[in-house]
Amino acid sequence: MSQTFRIVAPHFVAGGDIDDETENVIKAAPIIKYMLGWHATQLTEYCWKKQWQLGWLDPQRTSPQPPKKPSGEASASDPSSQNDRKSRNSESTHD
């Protein structure tokens, strides 16, 4: 058996299948054929890194969670890091 997944990216929507036993990608749309053989973990991490939506068409399978970032690493979407950047930029322009 296999589980069907769907990727929604800004420029495409594509799908594929993951083998239940190995959890490797066994079928993939042409635009994501480079993912053939990838483990589900690698697929999940890559999609989160690219900020693509990854979902499963099987209601029993839950959507993957984003990989945990090492502590101290601020993300671009973190409001506190954006404020820090804004204050640094305003300080440098007012010299």
PyRosetta script that sets phi, psi and omega in degrees:
from pyrosetta import init, pose_from_sequence

init()
pose = pose_from_sequence("MSQTFRIVAPHFVAGGDIDDETENVIKAAPIIKYMLGWHATQLTEYCWKKQWQLGWLDPQRTSPQPPKKPSGEASASDPSSQNDRKSRNSESTHD")
pose.set_psi(1, 164.5)
pose.set_omega(1, 178.6)
pose.set_phi(2, -145.4)
pose.set_psi(2, 162.9)
pose.set_omega(2, 177.6)
pose.set_phi(3, -113.2)
pose.set_psi(3, 135.3)
pose.set_omega(3, -179.4)
pose.set_phi(4, -93.3)
pose.set_psi(4, 134.5)
pose.set_omega(4, 176.7)
pose.set_phi(5, -120.1)
pose.set_psi(5, 160.4)
pose.set_omega(5, 177.8)
pose.set_phi(6, -133.6)
pose.set_psi(6, 135.3)
pose.set_omega(6, 175.3)
pose.set_phi(7, -111.7)
pose.set_psi(7, 130.3)
pose.set_omega(7, 175.1)
pose.set_phi(8, -115.8)
pose.set_psi(8, 114.4)
pose.set_omega(8, 179.4)
pose.set_phi(9, -118.1)
pose.set_psi(9, 166.8)
pose.set_omega(9, 179.9)
pose.set_phi(10, -58.8)
pose.set_psi(10, -30.2)
pose.set_omega(10, -174.3)
pose.set_phi(11, -114.1)
pose.set_psi(11, 2.7)
pose.set_omega(11, 176.9)
pose.set_phi(12, -164.3)
pose.set_psi(12, 162.6)
pose.set_omega(12, 167.8)
pose.set_phi(13, -128.6)
pose.set_psi(13, 128.8)
pose.set_omega(13, -176.8)
pose.set_phi(14, -146.5)
pose.set_psi(14, 163.9)
pose.set_omega(14, -179.2)
pose.set_phi(15, -140.9)
pose.set_psi(15, 175.5)
pose.set_omega(15, 178.1)
pose.set_phi(16, -170.9)
pose.set_psi(16, -176.0)
pose.set_omega(16, -179.5)
pose.set_phi(17, -125.1)
pose.set_psi(17, 144.2)
pose.set_omega(17, 175.3)
pose.set_phi(18, -115.6)
pose.set_psi(18, 130.9)
pose.set_omega(18, 177.9)
pose.set_phi(19, -66.8)
pose.set_psi(19, 133.1)
pose.set_omega(19, -178.5)
pose.set_phi(20, -64.5)
pose.set_psi(20, -36.0)
pose.set_omega(20, -176.1)
pose.set_phi(21, -78.3)
pose.set_psi(21, -50.1)
pose.set_omega(21, -175.6)
pose.set_phi(22, -89.7)
pose.set_psi(22, -19.8)
pose.set_omega(22, -174.5)
pose.set_phi(23, 60.5)
pose.set_psi(23, 31.3)
pose.set_omega(23, 175.8)
pose.set_phi(24, -103.5)
pose.set_psi(24, 150.5)
pose.set_omega(24, 176.5)
pose.set_phi(25, -69.2)
pose.set_psi(25, 123.5)
pose.set_omega(25, -178.3)
pose.set_phi(26, -113.6)
pose.set_psi(26, -17.6)
pose.set_omega(26, 174.5)
pose.set_phi(27, -140.4)
pose.set_psi(27, 144.0)
pose.set_omega(27, -179.8)
pose.set_phi(28, -153.8)
pose.set_psi(28, 145.2)
pose.set_omega(28, 174.8)
pose.set_phi(29, -61.1)
pose.set_psi(29, 155.0)
pose.set_omega(29, -177.2)
pose.set_phi(30, -53.5)
pose.set_psi(30, -36.7)
pose.set_omega(30, -176.8)
pose.set_phi(31, -70.1)
pose.set_psi(31, -19.5)
pose.set_omega(31, 178.5)
pose.set_phi(32, -120.3)
pose.set_psi(32, 25.6)
pose.set_omega(32, -177.6)
pose.set_phi(33, -63.3)
pose.set_psi(33, -20.8)
pose.set_omega(33, 177.7)
pose.set_phi(34, -66.0)
pose.set_psi(34, -13.4)
pose.set_omega(34, 179.6)
pose.set_phi(35, -85.7)
pose.set_psi(35, -6.6)
pose.set_omega(35, 178.8)
pose.set_phi(36, -55.2)
pose.set_psi(36, 130.6)
pose.set_omega(36, -179.0)
pose.set_phi(37, 91.1)
pose.set_psi(37, -13.1)
pose.set_omega(37, 179.8)
pose.set_phi(38, -67.1)
pose.set_psi(38, 146.5)
pose.set_omega(38, 172.8)
pose.set_phi(39, -77.7)
pose.set_psi(39, 153.6)
pose.set_omega(39, -178.9)
pose.set_phi(40, -56.0)
pose.set_psi(40, -34.2)
pose.set_omega(40, 178.4)
pose.set_phi(41, -64.7)
pose.set_psi(41, -44.2)
pose.set_omega(41, 179.0)
pose.set_phi(42, -64.2)
pose.set_psi(42, -41.5)
pose.set_omega(42, 177.7)
pose.set_phi(43, -60.2)
pose.set_psi(43, -47.0)
pose.set_omega(43, -179.6)
pose.set_phi(44, -61.0)
pose.set_psi(44, -49.4)
pose.set_omega(44, -178.1)
pose.set_phi(45, -62.9)
pose.set_psi(45, -41.2)
pose.set_omega(45, -179.9)
pose.set_phi(46, -63.5)
pose.set_psi(46, -44.5)
pose.set_omega(46, -179.8)
pose.set_phi(47, -63.8)
pose.set_psi(47, -40.7)
pose.set_omega(47, 178.4)
pose.set_phi(48, -66.3)
pose.set_psi(48, -40.1)
pose.set_omega(48, 178.6)
pose.set_phi(49, -61.0)
pose.set_psi(49, -40.1)
pose.set_omega(49, 179.8)
pose.set_phi(50, -81.7)
pose.set_psi(50, -6.7)
pose.set_omega(50, -177.0)
pose.set_phi(51, 63.2)
pose.set_psi(51, 38.2)
pose.set_omega(51, 175.2)
pose.set_phi(52, -96.6)
pose.set_psi(52, 149.2)
pose.set_omega(52, 175.2)
pose.set_phi(53, -82.9)
pose.set_psi(53, 133.3)
pose.set_omega(53, 177.1)
pose.set_phi(54, -122.9)
pose.set_psi(54, 125.4)
pose.set_omega(54, 179.8)
pose.set_phi(55, -136.8)
pose.set_psi(55, 162.2)
pose.set_omega(55, -179.3)
pose.set_phi(56, -111.6)
pose.set_psi(56, 137.9)
pose.set_omega(56, -180.0)
pose.set_phi(57, -82.4)
pose.set_psi(57, -12.6)
pose.set_omega(57, 175.5)
pose.set_phi(58, -86.0)
pose.set_psi(58, 119.3)
pose.set_omega(58, -177.9)
pose.set_phi(59, -63.5)
pose.set_psi(59, -18.8)
pose.set_omega(59, 178.9)
pose.set_phi(60, -74.1)
pose.set_psi(60, -26.3)
pose.set_omega(60, -177.3)
pose.set_phi(61, -92.3)
pose.set_psi(61, 133.7)
pose.set_omega(61, -179.0)
pose.set_phi(62, -87.9)
pose.set_psi(62, 155.3)
pose.set_omega(62, 176.5)
pose.set_phi(63, -66.3)
pose.set_psi(63, 144.7)
pose.set_omega(63, -178.6)
pose.set_phi(64, -67.7)
pose.set_psi(64, 152.3)
pose.set_omega(64, 176.9)
pose.set_phi(65, -96.0)
pose.set_psi(65, 151.4)
pose.set_omega(65, 179.5)
pose.set_phi(66, -64.5)
pose.set_psi(66, 146.3)
pose.set_omega(66, 177.1)
pose.set_phi(67, -63.4)
pose.set_psi(67, 148.6)
pose.set_omega(67, -179.8)
pose.set_phi(68, -75.8)
pose.set_psi(68, 138.2)
pose.set_omega(68, 177.9)
pose.set_phi(69, -89.7)
pose.set_psi(69, 147.8)
pose.set_omega(69, 175.0)
pose.set_phi(70, -60.2)
pose.set_psi(70, 146.3)
pose.set_omega(70, -178.8)
pose.set_phi(71, -62.1)
pose.set_psi(71, 144.6)
pose.set_omega(71, 179.9)
pose.set_phi(72, 90.3)
pose.set_psi(72, -6.4)
pose.set_omega(72, -179.7)
pose.set_phi(73, -96.4)
pose.set_psi(73, 112.3)
pose.set_omega(73, -179.4)
pose.set_phi(74, -86.5)
pose.set_psi(74, 143.2)
pose.set_omega(74, 179.0)
pose.set_phi(75, -95.0)
pose.set_psi(75, 163.4)
pose.set_omega(75, 178.9)
pose.set_phi(76, -65.7)
pose.set_psi(76, -24.2)
pose.set_omega(76, -179.8)
pose.set_phi(77, -90.2)
pose.set_psi(77, -1.3)
pose.set_omega(77, -179.9)
pose.set_phi(78, -75.5)
pose.set_psi(78, 116.0)
pose.set_omega(78, -176.2)
pose.set_phi(79, -59.3)
pose.set_psi(79, -35.1)
pose.set_omega(79, -178.8)
pose.set_phi(80, -66.4)
pose.set_psi(80, -37.2)
pose.set_omega(80, 179.0)
pose.set_phi(81, -71.6)
pose.set_psi(81, -31.5)
pose.set_omega(81, 176.7)
pose.set_phi(82, -67.5)
pose.set_psi(82, -40.4)
pose.set_omega(82, 178.2)
pose.set_phi(83, -64.5)
pose.set_psi(83, -39.9)
pose.set_omega(83, 177.8)
pose.set_phi(84, -61.2)
pose.set_psi(84, -42.5)
pose.set_omega(84, 178.9)
pose.set_phi(85, -64.9)
pose.set_psi(85, -41.4)
pose.set_omega(85, 179.8)
pose.set_phi(86, -62.6)
pose.set_psi(86, -43.4)
pose.set_omega(86, -178.7)
pose.set_phi(87, -67.7)
pose.set_psi(87, -37.2)
pose.set_omega(87, 177.2)
pose.set_phi(88, -65.5)
pose.set_psi(88, -41.0)
pose.set_omega(88, 179.8)
pose.set_phi(89, -65.5)
pose.set_psi(89, -41.8)
pose.set_omega(89, -179.0)
pose.set_phi(90, -69.0)
pose.set_psi(90, -33.6)
pose.set_omega(90, 177.2)
pose.set_phi(91, -66.0)
pose.set_psi(91, -38.9)
pose.set_omega(91, -176.8)
pose.set_phi(92, -74.4)
pose.set_psi(92, -23.9)
pose.set_omega(92, -179.5)
pose.set_phi(93, -88.2)
pose.set_psi(93, -10.1)
pose.set_omega(93, -178.6)
pose.set_phi(94, -106.5)
pose.set_psi(94, 31.1)
pose.set_omega(94, 180.0)
pose.set_phi(95, -78.8)
pose.dump_pdb("model.pdb")
